[in-house]
Amino acid sequence: MNHDEHHLPLVIIFSRSNEISSSARSAVYQASKDPNGWRLAIFHLGGRSFEEPLRAQIPPSTHIDIFAEETFGTKGAYKTVAKALGDLEESFLLMGCDSDSQRFAVEFSSQLGGKILTNAYTFDGTSIVVAKGNRSRMEAQAIEYPSVAIFNPSPIATSRTYSSAGKQLAYESAEEEVIAIASPKSDAPAELSDAPFVLCAGGGVSDLATWNELTDLAGLLGATLGATRVLTDRGWAPNELQIGATGQGISPKVYFTFGVSGATQHLSNVEIPDKVISVNTDPACPMIAVSSLAVISDAASVAVELLRLIKEDDNAK
Ligand SMILES: Cc1cc2nc3c(=O)[nH]c(=O)nc-3n(C[C@H](O)[C@H](O)[C@H](O)COP(=O)(O)OP(=O)(O)OC[C@H]3O[C@@H](n4cnc5c(N)ncnc54)[C@H](O)[C@@H]3O)c2cc1C
């Protein structure tokens, strides 16, 4: 590999199942905008059926390294990747915000002293735009070598406008989303830890479109958005939105949940208020047991219906 190739942006994807995260797709899309080219390395830790559709979306000339690393453990991510890819000392890496990528980024920075840019949003080959200030504003930064950018396709999770409701942040629609989040609401909700009204999404939210709808709903209701570990593990929600034993503690006045089971590790860091509204298909789950209003229904349908009602109400004004 010559010197110039070291400076080509390198996207690293870890796939644990048959899918890759939306944030990893976002990293691929951003790297593909570099006019000088880019490289892609895929570490297969599970199924690989995502690979063909992904290849169809990127230029055929893209250099792709594929590694099957079945023994990838919870430690040593850096060594595994560095062994496979060689010298990373002058690299600029783009990754998703899934847990494998974040773990690698931490090891990368401790081994090489490289910088980690979290909440990265767009990249054009020379500069990168990241969300700053509790994700309330965007800032462009020059690329430094070595460094790793962790892409989050919805870095301003609670501030998207209604016009983007229901739109799945797909590879093709990333440009549109830039416009949608360019003017975040000024009345951004409070930090989770002192938020009076928290809307939390859990594993019962089974598709990214519904997660996006819930971020819109939280913004429209003035609620602060949170998530269970299931959603942070999927890479849909950034880690700082996780509520629970290994996330943030909350003590809201109103807690509104969608598809949250109410597992001990989640509820142990929730000061349960008088007003708990829960949408869940299982009437016997612990979350419903602590709720003052139980909505036994599909989370996606309830989210769509609430957005429709709010829009109808807005139009009537
Ligand atoms: C050491 C450790 C630390 C942990 N720390 C945390 C933590 O900080 N925070 C945290 O949240 N978890 C944490 N966990 C994980 C925790 O144990 C649970 O696995 C997790 O909270 C479950 O999240 P969930 O309720 O969103 O998902 P699931 O357990 O998958 O539950 C999904 C719920 O959605 C319902 N549902 C399914 N389909 C639908 C639908 N269509 N519409 C509506 N509802 C539906 C189901 O009935 C179910 O109640 C930790 C675990 C460990 C071991």
The ligand as a MOL file (V3000), in Angstrom:
LIG
                    3D

  0  0  0     0  0            999 V3000
M  V30 BEGIN CTAB
M  V30 COUNTS 53 58 0 0 0
M  V30 BEGIN ATOM
M  V30 1 C -25.4050 -5.9900 32.7800 0
M  V30 2 C -26.6180 -5.5350 32.0280 0
M  V30 3 C -26.8910 -4.1840 31.9820 0
M  V30 4 C -28.0060 -3.7390 31.2850 0
M  V30 5 N -28.2710 -2.3990 31.2470 0
M  V30 6 C -29.3830 -1.9770 30.6340 0
M  V30 7 C -29.7240 -0.5900 30.6180 0
M  V30 8 O -29.0090 0.2810 31.1140 0
M  V30 9 N -30.8600 -0.2310 30.0010 0
M  V30 10 C -31.6920 -1.1370 29.4050 0
M  V30 11 O -32.7300 -0.7240 28.8620 0
M  V30 12 N -31.3820 -2.4400 29.3920 0
M  V30 13 C -30.2510 -2.8770 29.9800 0
M  V30 14 N -29.9470 -4.1920 29.9410 0
M  V30 15 C -30.7690 -5.0870 29.1140 0
M  V30 16 C -32.0440 -5.5210 29.8280 0
M  V30 17 O -31.7870 -6.6780 30.5750 0
M  V30 18 C -33.1430 -5.8420 28.7940 0
M  V30 19 O -32.6670 -6.8100 27.8920 0
M  V30 20 C -33.6000 -4.6350 28.0110 0
M  V30 21 O -33.9210 -3.5730 28.8830 0
M  V30 22 C -34.8250 -5.0180 27.2060 0
M  V30 23 O -35.1620 -3.9440 26.4100 0
M  V30 24 P -36.6070 -3.8350 25.7810 0
M  V30 25 O -37.6180 -3.9340 26.8440 0
M  V30 26 O -36.5950 -2.6290 24.9300 0
M  V30 27 O -36.6450 -5.0480 24.7450 0
M  V30 28 P -37.2900 -6.4800 24.7990 0
M  V30 29 O -36.9030 -7.2300 26.0020 0
M  V30 30 O -36.9960 -7.0510 23.4660 0
M  V30 31 O -38.8530 -6.2110 24.9330 0
M  V30 32 C -39.6210 -5.6960 23.8970 0
M  V30 33 C -41.0040 -5.3880 24.4300 0
M  V30 34 O -41.7820 -4.8850 23.3510 0
M  V30 35 C -43.0180 -5.5850 23.2960 0
M  V30 36 N -43.4130 -5.6350 21.9020 0
M  V30 37 C -43.0340 -6.5260 20.9380 0
M  V30 38 N -43.5690 -6.1950 19.7610 0
M  V30 39 C -44.2800 -5.0630 19.9730 0
M  V30 40 C -45.0360 -4.2170 19.1300 0
M  V30 41 N -45.1810 -4.4640 17.8190 0
M  V30 42 N -45.6360 -3.1380 19.6680 0
M  V30 43 C -45.5220 -2.8560 20.9980 0
M  V30 44 N -44.8190 -3.6330 21.8410 0
M  V30 45 C -44.2000 -4.7070 21.3300 0
M  V30 46 C -42.7730 -6.9370 23.9030 0
M  V30 47 O -43.9830 -7.4420 24.4520 0
M  V30 48 C -41.7440 -6.6000 24.9840 0
M  V30 49 O -42.3950 -6.2510 26.1940 0
M  V30 50 C -28.8420 -4.6620 30.6310 0
M  V30 51 C -28.5550 -6.0220 30.6940 0
M  V30 52 C -27.4620 -6.4470 31.3730 0
M  V30 53 C -27.1690 -7.9230 31.4240 0
M  V30 END ATOM
M  V30 BEGIN BOND
M  V30 1 1 1 2
M  V30 2 1 2 3
M  V30 3 2 2 52
M  V30 4 2 3 4
M  V30 5 1 4 5
M  V30 6 1 4 50
M  V30 7 2 5 6
M  V30 8 1 6 7
M  V30 9 1 6 13
M  V30 10 2 7 8
M  V30 11 1 7 9
M  V30 12 1 9 10
M  V30 13 2 10 11
M  V30 14 1 10 12
M  V30 15 2 12 13
M  V30 16 1 13 14
M  V30 17 1 14 15
M  V30 18 1 14 50
M  V30 19 1 15 16
M  V30 20 1 16 17
M  V30 21 1 16 18
M  V30 22 1 18 19
M  V30 23 1 18 20
M  V30 24 1 20 21
M  V30 25 1 20 22
M  V30 26 1 22 23
M  V30 27 1 23 24
M  V30 28 2 24 25
M  V30 29 1 24 26
M  V30 30 1 24 27
M  V30 31 1 27 28
M  V30 32 2 28 29
M  V30 33 1 28 30
M  V30 34 1 28 31
M  V30 35 1 31 32
M  V30 36 1 32 33
M  V30 37 1 33 34
M  V30 38 1 33 48
M  V30 39 1 34 35
M  V30 40 1 35 36
M  V30 41 1 35 46
M  V30 42 1 36 37
M  V30 43 1 36 45
M  V30 44 2 37 38
M  V30 45 1 38 39
M  V30 46 1 39 40
M  V30 47 2 39 45
M  V30 48 1 40 41
M  V30 49 2 40 42
M  V30 50 1 42 43
M  V30 51 2 43 44
M  V30 52 1 44 45
M  V30 53 1 46 47
M  V30 54 1 46 48
M  V30 55 1 48 49
M  V30 56 2 50 51
M  V30 57 1 51 52
M  V30 58 1 52 53
M  V30 END BOND
M  V30 END CTAB
M  END
